[in-house]
Amino acid sequence: MKLDQLINGMENYKAKGDMDIEITGVESNSKKIEPGMLFVAIRGFDFDGHDYVNEAIEKGAVAVVLDMNADFKKIKLTSKVTVIITENSRIALARIACNFYGNPSKKFKLIGITGTKGKTTTTYMIKSILEKAGHKVGLIGTIANYAGDKCLSMSTRTTPESLELQRLFAEMVKENVDYVVMEVSSQSLKLHRVEGCHFDYAIFTNLYKDHISSKEHPDIEDYFESKMQLFKMVKQGFTNNDDFKTPKLIKGVPTCSFKTYSIDNVSDFVAKDITITNVSVDFKVKLDNRNERIKVNIPGRFSVYNALAAIAVTSSIGVKVDDIKEGLAEVIVPGRNELVSNKEELPIMIDYAHNPESLTNILQAAKSYTKGRVIVVFGCGGDRDSEKRPIMGEIAGRIADYTIITSDNPRTEKPETIVAQIEEGIKKTKGKYEVVVNRKEAIEKAIKMMNKRDLVILAGKGHEVYQEINGEKFDFDERVIVREIVNELASDKKEG
């Protein structure tokens, strides 16, 4: 593709050099540059792409896009390289990516979901419903990226960088999907990863205090304002009318028409007559002027909200009631209230609860249906919001019958530091607890102390199959670990 075609739609830029040159590829990672490519330098939290422009040129980049605030004294430009200077190279990268891959999001219906909680589960619910209605559906989110049943890649972040996102969209077009449902994180909106995407529908699930840190959002208002940007990209939105931010969202985006869903407040879609058990939820909601009974095999009040969001958007699209009911009845979400099968049939649940609200929800739900003790094993991620750590410790101490504080993904922080901050909170309660920093040992400790009336909840990692320590990822699939521990204990019991 010619360079001048690639930058179509870019605003406020200056160019020097040949704009008619052929571009063979686009990259923002200098290590992946090959001769004939365009290199786009973007600033990250840990690295600045402008420091690698020289390397990109040496490797054969024929054109570069730079941010206007770059330190040009460090960059060795030659007359053979076309230079484009823009106000925001992240926006430029997103626009270029759309053009390079042929604006694939125009070729299917795109549904975006944003909010603190519920994004992943809601995407899987919508996918399941639309597939029941006969559609081929793509999915992009925290766990993995799919085109129908085909897994295109495992995810490294909730919403991919713009270049990767458009590549995935292009793959989905080749796979003939007609809908794509995706999680849209606040970071992706703030960092312009979804710039140029053609969203048809958007959902706001809720807002809680999370992702507040020097590398994410300075405060909750910035967090919310970032999420609001999605609704400025669509004409039809859906929002949780029980969330305190919904009035501000509706008022703040007059260009978007909203439909609402709720449990407590008056809405377009209201759940009534709710029943929650240890294996499912069911409720009534009015569809096509009839009260329909909906069942979802994911326990917890939050599952009602997620199901309502899925019902709201799919019914508005025109999906039949039976397809909605069947899609929700059959949906499975990895790492969300996932009971791990094991030879001793011990009730051990894996859940992604990694913030105060989600931990509160999973523990309260479990307490309501567990006959024995609720034993929770959890930690907090490193290089993330540290203020939530003592809060989560206090929540566990207040609700769970027994807590084992351990490591999660410490990243570049010391696990002992994170654990100590969690412990500050649990000490404010009368909750029974202990500290086992090694996560595998903590899981083993929990399993050894439980019986079949108890429930062990391994919170925080959910679908993840790794542990990140000092910038390196190690294999850590809690399903595998649980089964290994249970098998060893069963073997020891037999020999004893």
C-alpha positions in Angstrom: 0.0 0.0 0.0 1.2 3.5 -0.8 2.2 5.7 2.1 -0.2 8.5 1.2 -3.1 5.9 1.3 -1.9 4.6 4.7 -2.2 8.0 6.3 -5.6 8.8 4.9 -7.7 10.2 7.7 -4.8 11.4 9.8 -5.1 15.0 11.0 -2.6 17.7 11.9 0.6 16.3 10.5 3.7 17.4 8.6 5.5 15.2 6.1 8.9 15.4 4.4 9.9 12.9 1.7 8.4 10.7 -0.9 4.7 10.0 -0.1 4.3 7.7 -3.1 6.5 4.9 -1.8 5.2 1.4 -1.3 4.9 0.2 2.3 5.2 -3.5 2.9 4.2 -3.5 6.6 3.6 -1.4 9.7 5.2 -1.8 13.1 5.6 0.0 16.4 8.2 -2.5 17.6 11.6 -1.8 16.1 12.7 -5.4 16.6 10.0 -6.5 14.1 11.0 -4.0 11.4 11.9 -5.4 7.9 13.0 -3.6 4.7 10.1 -1.6 3.2 8.2 -1.1 6.4 6.7 2.0 8.2 7.8 2.4 11.8 5.5 4.3 14.1 7.2 5.5 17.3 4.8 5.7 20.3 5.5 6.5 23.9 4.8 3.8 26.5 5.0 3.8 30.3 8.3 2.0 30.4 9.8 2.6 26.9 9.7 5.4 24.3 9.6 4.2 20.7 11.4 7.3 19.7 14.6 5.9 21.3 14.4 3.1 18.7 13.9 5.1 15.5 17.5 4.8 14.5 17.4 1.0 14.9 14.2 0.8 12.8 15.9 2.8 10.0 19.0 0.6 10.2 16.8 -2.4 9.8 15.2 -1.0 6.6 12.2 1.2 7.6 11.5 3.5 4.6 9.2 5.8 6.5 8.7 6.8 10.1 5.9 8.5 12.1 7.1 10.6 15.0 5.4 12.5 17.8 5.9 16.3 17.5 7.4 16.3 21.1 10.1 13.8 20.2 13.8 14.7 20.9 14.9 15.1 17.2 18.5 15.6 18.2 18.8 11.9 19.0 17.3 10.7 15.8 19.5 10.2 12.7 17.2 10.8 9.7 18.4 10.4 6.1 17.0 11.8 2.8 16.0 8.2 1.9 13.5 8.0 4.8 10.1 9.7 4.6 9.3 11.5 7.9 5.8 12.2 9.2 5.4 14.3 12.3 2.0 14.3 14.1 0.5 15.6 17.3 -0.2 12.1 18.6 1.5 9.1 17.2 -0.8 6.7 19.0 -3.8 8.1 17.1 -1.7 8.0 14.0 -0.9 4.3 14.5 -4.6 3.4 15.0 -5.6 5.3 11.8 -2.8 3.7 9.9 -3.6 0.3 11.2 -7.3 0.7 10.1 -6.2 1.7 6.6 -3.5 -1.0 6.3 -6.0 -3.8 7.0 -8.8 -2.3 4.9 -10.9 -0.9 7.7 -12.2 -4.4 8.7 -14.6 -3.2 11.4 -16.9 -1.8 8.7 -17.4 -5.3 7.4 -19.3 -6.7 10.5 -21.4 -5.5 13.4 -19.2 -4.5 16.3 -20.4 -4.6 19.9 -18.1 -3.0 22.6 -18.4 -3.6 26.3 -16.8 -1.4 28.9 -17.1 -1.2 32.7 -15.1 -2.3 35.8 -16.8 -5.7 36.2 -18.7 -8.1 33.9 -17.0 -7.4 30.6 -15.7 -10.9 30.0 -18.7 -12.8 31.1 -21.0 -10.5 29.1 -19.0 -11.0 25.9 -19.3 -14.8 26.2 -23.0 -14.5 26.9 -23.6 -12.3 23.8 -21.5 -14.7 21.7 -23.4 -17.7 22.9 -26.8 -16.0 22.2 -25.8 -14.8 18.7 -24.5 -18.2 17.8 -27.8 -19.8 18.8 -29.4 -17.3 16.4 -27.2 -18.7 13.6 -24.5 -16.0 13.5 -20.8 -16.5 13.3 -19.3 -14.4 16.1 -15.8 -13.1 16.8 -14.7 -12.3 20.4 -11.9 -10.2 21.7 -11.1 -9.9 25.4 -9.2 -10.8 28.5 -9.1 -14.5 28.0 -8.6 -15.2 24.3 -9.6 -14.0 20.8 -11.9 -16.1 18.7 -13.5 -16.2 15.3 -16.4 -18.6 15.8 -14.9 -21.7 17.5 -11.4 -21.0 16.2 -9.0 -19.5 18.8 -6.9 -16.9 16.9 -4.7 -16.1 19.9 -4.5 -16.0 23.7 -4.8 -12.5 25.2 -2.0 -10.5 26.8 -4.3 -7.6 27.6 -8.0 -6.9 27.7 -8.0 -4.8 24.5 -5.1 -5.3 22.1 -2.9 -2.4 20.8 -4.4 -0.9 17.7 -2.2 -2.6 15.2 -2.9 -6.1 16.7 -6.6 -5.2 17.0 -7.0 -4.4 13.3 -5.0 -7.5 12.3 -7.4 -9.6 14.4 -10.4 -7.9 12.8 -9.0 -8.7 9.4 -8.6 -12.3 10.3 -12.2 -12.4 11.5 -13.3 -10.9 8.1 -11.5 -13.8 6.4 -13.3 -16.2 8.7 -16.7 -14.6 7.6 -17.9 -13.5 11.0 -20.9 -11.2 10.9 -20.7 -10.0 14.6 -17.7 -9.2 16.8 -18.2 -8.6 20.5 -15.2 -7.2 22.4 -14.1 -5.9 25.8 -13.1 -2.3 25.6 -10.9 -1.3 28.5 -10.5 2.2 29.9 -6.8 2.1 29.0 -7.6 1.2 25.4 -9.8 4.2 25.1 -7.4 6.5 26.9 -4.5 5.3 24.7 -6.5 5.4 21.5 -6.3 1.7 20.7 -9.8 1.6 19.3 -9.5 4.8 17.4 -11.0 4.4 13.9 -13.1 1.3 14.9 -16.7 1.4 13.7 -18.8 0.4 16.7 -22.5 -0.4 16.2 -23.5 -1.0 19.9 -21.9 -0.3 23.3 -22.6 -1.5 26.8 -21.7 0.1 30.1 -21.7 -2.5 32.9 -20.7 -0.6 36.1 -18.0 1.6 37.6 -16.0 0.8 40.8 -12.7 2.1 42.1 -10.1 0.1 40.2 -7.1 0.8 37.9 -6.1 3.9 39.8 -2.3 4.2 39.6 0.5 6.2 38.0 0.4 3.8 35.0 -3.3 3.7 34.6 -5.7 6.5 35.8 -4.9 9.3 38.3 -8.4 9.2 39.8 -11.9 7.6 39.3 -13.1 10.6 37.3 -10.4 10.1 34.7 -11.3 6.4 34.7 -14.9 7.1 34.0 -14.3 9.8 31.4 -12.1 7.3 29.5 -15.0 4.8 29.5 -17.4 7.5 28.3 -15.4 7.9 25.1 -16.8 4.6 23.8 -20.3 6.0 23.7 -19.2 8.9 21.6 -18.4 6.4 18.9 -21.9 4.8 18.7 -25.5 5.7 18.2 -27.0 3.0 20.4 -25.8 2.3 23.9 -27.0 0.1 26.8 -26.3 0.9 30.4 -26.8 -0.5 33.9 -29.5 1.7 35.5 -28.5 0.6 39.0 -25.0 2.1 38.6 -24.5 5.5 40.1 -22.7 6.8 36.9 -25.4 6.0 34.4 -27.2 9.4 34.7 -23.9 11.2 34.1 -23.2 8.9 31.1 -26.6 9.4 29.5 -26.4 13.2 30.0 -22.8 13.4 29.0 -23.3 11.7 25.6 -26.4 13.2 24.0 -25.4 11.9 20.6 -26.0 8.3 21.8 -29.5 6.8 22.3 -29.6 4.6 25.5 -31.6 1.6 26.6 -31.3 0.6 30.3 -31.4 -2.6 32.4 -31.5 -3.1 36.1 -32.6 -5.1 39.1 -33.6 -2.3 41.5 -34.6 0.7 39.4 -37.1 1.2 36.6 -35.6 0.3 33.2 -36.3 -1.1 29.8 -35.2 -4.5 31.0 -35.8 -5.4 34.6 -35.0 -8.7 36.4 -37.6 -9.9 38.8 -38.3 -13.0 40.9 -34.6 -13.8 41.2 -33.4 -17.2 42.6 -29.8 -17.8 43.3 -28.3 -21.3 44.1 -24.8 -22.7 44.3 -24.9 -23.6 40.6 -27.1 -21.1 38.8 -29.3 -18.0 38.8 -32.7 -17.6 37.3 -35.1 -14.7 37.0 -37.9 -13.2 35.0 -37.6 -10.4 32.5 -40.2 -9.0 30.1 -39.4 -9.8 26.4 -41.9 -9.4 23.6 -44.5 -8.3 26.2 -44.2 -11.6 28.0 -42.5 -12.5 31.3 -39.8 -15.0 30.4 -37.9 -17.2 32.8 -34.1 -17.0 32.2 -31.6 -19.4 33.7 -27.8 -19.0 33.7 -25.5 -21.6 35.2 -23.2 -19.1 36.8 -24.2 -18.3 40.4 -24.3 -14.8 41.9 -26.3 -11.6 41.6 -23.7 -10.2 39.3 -24.7 -12.9 36.7 -28.1 -11.4 36.6 -26.7 -8.0 35.6 -24.4 -9.6 33.0 -27.3 -11.6 31.5 -29.5 -8.5 31.4 -26.8 -6.6 29.4 -26.6 -9.5 27.0 -30.4 -9.7 26.7 -30.8 -6.0 26.2 -28.4 -5.8 23.2 -29.4 -9.1 21.5 -33.1 -8.5 21.8 -32.7 -5.0 20.4 -30.8 -6.6 17.5 -33.8 -8.8 16.9 -32.7 -12.2 18.3 -35.6 -14.5 19.1 -36.5 -15.1 22.8 -35.8 -18.9 22.5 -32.3 -18.2 21.2 -31.6 -15.8 24.0 -32.8 -18.3 26.6 -30.8 -21.2 25.1 -27.7 -19.2 24.6 -27.7 -18.1 28.3 -28.5 -21.5 29.6 -25.5 -23.0 27.8 -22.8 -20.3 28.3 -19.5 -21.2 30.0 -16.9 -18.6 30.9 -13.3 -19.8 31.7 -12.1 -18.6 35.1 -15.4 -17.1 36.2 -17.0 -19.1 39.0 -15.3 -22.1 37.5 -15.5 -25.3 39.6 -12.4 -27.5 39.0 -13.2 -31.1 38.4 -11.1 -33.4 40.5 -11.1 -37.1 41.5 -12.1 -36.4 45.1 -15.0 -34.2 43.9 -13.9 -31.4 46.3 -15.6 -28.1 45.7 -12.7 -25.9 44.5 -13.6 -22.7 42.6 -11.4 -20.5 40.4 -12.5 -17.0 39.9 -10.9 -13.8 38.5 -12.0 -11.6 41.4 -9.1 -9.2 41.7 -10.6 -6.0 43.0 -12.6 -5.2 46.2 -16.0 -5.3 44.5 -15.5 -8.6 42.7 -14.0 -10.2 45.8 -17.0 -9.0 47.9 -19.4 -10.4 45.3 -17.9 -13.8 45.0 -17.4 -14.3 48.8 -20.9 -13.1 49.7 -22.5 -15.3 47.0 -20.5 -18.3 48.2 -21.4 -17.7 51.9 -25.1 -17.7 50.9 -25.0 -21.2 49.6 -22.1 -23.0 51.2 -23.0 -25.4 54.0 -19.5 -25.5 55.5 -16.7 -23.0 55.5 -15.7 -20.6 52.7 -11.9 -20.7 52.5 -10.4 -18.0 50.2 -6.8 -18.0 48.8 -5.9 -14.7 47.2 -3.2 -12.0 46.6 -3.0 -8.7 44.7 -1.1 -7.9 41.5 2.1 -5.9 41.6 2.6 -2.6 39.8 -1.1 -1.9 40.1 -3.4 0.1 42.5 -1.8 -0.5 45.9 -4.7 1.2 47.8 -7.0 -1.7 47.2 -4.8 -4.2 49.0 -5.7 -3.5 52.6 -9.3 -3.1 51.5 -9.4 -6.5 50.0 -7.7 -7.9 53.1 -10.5 -6.4 55.2 -13.2 -7.8 52.9 -11.8 -11.3 53.1 -11.4 -11.1 56.9 -15.0 -9.9 57.2 -16.7 -12.3 54.9 -14.7 -15.5 54.5 -14.4 -18.2 57.2 -10.7 -18.5 56.6 -8.2 -16.6 54.4 -4.8 -17.6 53.1 -3.0 -14.5 51.9 -0.6 -15.3 49.1 1.1 -14.0 46.0 -0.7 -13.2 42.7 1.3 -11.7 39.8 3.9 -9.6 41.8 5.5 -8.4 38.6 8.4 -6.1 39.6 7.3 -5.7 43.3 8.4 -7.9 46.2 5.6 -10.4 47.0 6.2 -9.9 50.7 5.5 -6.2 50.4 2.2 -6.8 48.7 1.2 -9.5 51.2 2.0 -7.2 54.1 -0.3 -4.5 52.7 -3.2 -7.0 52.4 -2.5 -8.1 56.0 -2.9 -4.6 57.2 -6.6 -4.8 56.2 -7.4 -8.2 57.5 -5.9 -7.3 60.9 -8.8 -4.8 61.3 -11.2 -7.8 61.4 -11.6 -10.8 63.6 -11.2 -13.1 60.6 -9.0 -16.1 60.8 -6.1 -16.1 58.4 -2.5 -17.0 57.7 0.1 -16.0 55.2 1.7 -18.4 52.7 3.6 -16.3 50.1 4.2 -19.2 47.7 0.9 -19.5 45.8 1.2 -23.2 45.1 1.9 -23.9 48.7 -1.1 -21.7 49.7 -3.4 -23.7 47.4 -2.1 -27.0 48.9 -2.7 -25.6 52.4 -6.3 -24.7 51.6 -7.1 -28.1 50.0 -5.6 -30.0 52.9 -7.7 -28.2 55.5 -11.1 -28.5 53.6 -13.8 -31.1 53.5 -16.6 -31.6 51.0 -19.0 -29.3 52.8 -16.4 -26.4 52.5 -15.7 -24.4 49.4 -12.2 -23.2 48.5 -12.1 -20.1 46.3 -8.8 -19.4 44.4 -9.4 -15.7 43.7 -7.5 -13.3 41.4 -6.1 -15.3 38.5 -9.1 -16.9 36.9 -8.4 -17.8 33.3 -4.7 -17.0 33.6 -2.3 -19.9 33.2 0.9 -18.1 34.3 2.4 -16.2 37.1 4.4 -13.0 36.3 7.5 -12.5 38.5 10.2 -9.9 37.8 9.0 -9.4 34.2 9.0 -13.1 33.4 6.0 -15.3 33.0 6.0 -18.8 34.5 3.6 -21.6 33.8 0.9 -21.6 36.5 -2.4 -23.2 35.6 -4.4 -23.5 38.8 -6.6 -26.2 37.3 -3.6 -28.4 36.7 -2.1 -27.5 40.1 -5.4 -28.3 42.0 -5.7 -31.7 40.3 -2.0 -32.6 41.0 -2.4 -31.7 44.7 -5.7 -33.6 45.0 -4.2 -36.7 43.3 -1.2 -36.6 45.6 -3.3 -36.3 48.7 -5.6 -39.1 47.5 -2.5 -41.3 46.8 -1.0 -40.5 50.3 -4.4 -41.4 51.9 -4.5 -44.7 50.0 -0.9 -45.6 51.0 -1.6 -44.6 54.6 
